[in-house]
Amino acid sequence: MKRVVVETLHLQTEVLGDVSLGEACQLCHVEIEFVHALIEEGALELADGHSVLDRGQFARLRKAVRLHKDLGVNPPGVALALELMDQL
């Protein structure tokens, strides 16, 4: 069961279930290449090896997008920042 609620002004998104990479890119307004770069850096993991993100990984993608868009951090820097935030 997938439920997605989006408020475009603040990008408030609720996901119950998996989201495809294409859907995730549309919801986060990001290119698929950026997501693939995050996967290569180890910052994101696909659900069961498929091309979908589970709820937790989608939330992680949203953090990554904010770091990238708001602060201009590149994918390797995003991966490092997320790793350091995980350790806190």
C-alpha positions, 0 to 999 in steps of 0.5 A, spaced: 500 500 500 503 506 497 500 513 500 504 519 498 501 526 500 505 532 497 505 539 499 509 543 494 510 549 498 514 545 503 515 539 500 511 535 506 511 528 503 508 522 507 510 515 504 507 509 506 511 503 502 516 503 497 517 509 491 520 507 485 526 511 483 522 515 478 517 517 483 522 519 488 525 524 483 519 527 481 517 528 488 524 531 490 525 535 484 532 532 482 535 528 476 535 521 476 543 521 475 544 525 482 540 519 485 544 514 482 551 518 484 548 517 491 547 510 490 554 509 488 557 513 494 553 508 498 549 514 501 542 510 499 540 503 498 535 500 494 529 496 497 531 488 496 536 490 490 530 493 486 529 500 483 525 502 489 526 506 495 523 504 502 520 509 506 527 510 510 531 511 504 526 516 501 527 520 507 534 520 507 534 522 499 530 528 501 535 530 506 540 529 501 537 533 496 536 539 501 544 538 502 545 539 495 540 544 493 541 549 499 548 548 501 551 546 494 554 539 497 556 534 491 554 527 492 561 525 495 560 530 500 552 529 501 554 521 503 559 524 508 554 528 511 549 523 512 554 518 515 556 523 520 549 525 521 548 517 522 553 517 527 550 523 532 
